[in-house]
Amino acid sequence: MVRLLYETALLTSGFTLDDPSVYARRVTKMISLGLSLDSEDAEDVPMESGPIEEITTEGSAGNMEDVD
């Protein structure tokens, strides 16, 4: 976790990582753990998806409570 935070700080400060694929695997693992996905479930999720829908803020004042 500390390593992931350190590498994120490096990236946001404008530095580059020696091996970005290791960072990507760590991020993916953290997301999988946070969503309680098994490694088998994570493999079923496609890496590429369709276009991302535009997010609007109109009428979404109460949506933050829905996330929790």
RAFENMO-V893024 format. One record per residue. N is the residue number from 0. PHI is phi in whole degrees, 0 to 359 (* if undefined). OMEGA is omega in degrees with one decimal (* if undefined). Layout:
((N | PHI | OMEGA) (N | PHI | OMEGA))
This chain:
((0 | * | 179.6) (1 | 296 | 178.8) (2 | 298 | 178.7) (3 | 296 | 177.3) (4 | 295 | 178.8) (5 | 298 | -179.7) (6 | 294 | 176.3) (7 | 296 | 177.3) (8 | 297 | 176.6) (9 | 300 | -178.5) (10 | 296 | -179.1) (11 | 289 | 177.2) (12 | 272 | 176.9) (13 | 100 | 178.0) (14 | 277 | 175.9) (15 | 245 | 179.1) (16 | 263 | 178.0) (17 | 296 | -178.6) (18 | 225 | -177.7) (19 | 297 | 179.9) (20 | 292 | 176.2) (21 | 294 | 177.2) (22 | 299 | -179.8) (23 | 298 | 177.6) (24 | 296 | 178.7) (25 | 295 | 178.9) (26 | 296 | 179.4) (27 | 298 | 179.1) (28 | 295 | 178.9) (29 | 297 | 178.3) (30 | 295 | 179.0) (31 | 299 | 178.3) (32 | 294 | 179.8) (33 | 294 | 179.1) (34 | 266 | -178.5) (35 | 57 | 176.9) (36 | 267 | 171.7) (37 | 283 | 178.3) (38 | 297 | 177.0) (39 | 293 | 178.9) (40 | 294 | -178.4) (41 | 294 | 179.4) (42 | 290 | -179.1) (43 | 283 | -178.6) (44 | 281 | -179.8) (45 | 292 | -179.7) (46 | 285 | 178.8) (47 | 248 | 178.9) (48 | 229 | -180.0) (49 | 289 | -179.0) (50 | 296 | 179.2) (51 | 280 | -179.4) (52 | 288 | 179.6) (53 | 288 | -180.0) (54 | 262 | 177.6) (55 | 246 | -179.1) (56 | 260 | -179.8) (57 | 293 | 176.7) (58 | 69 | -178.0) (59 | 249 | -177.6) (60 | 297 | -177.9) (61 | 266 | -176.6) (62 | 290 | -179.4) (63 | 296 | 178.1) (64 | 292 | 179.0) (65 | 293 | -178.1) (66 | 290 | -178.4) (67 | 292 | *))
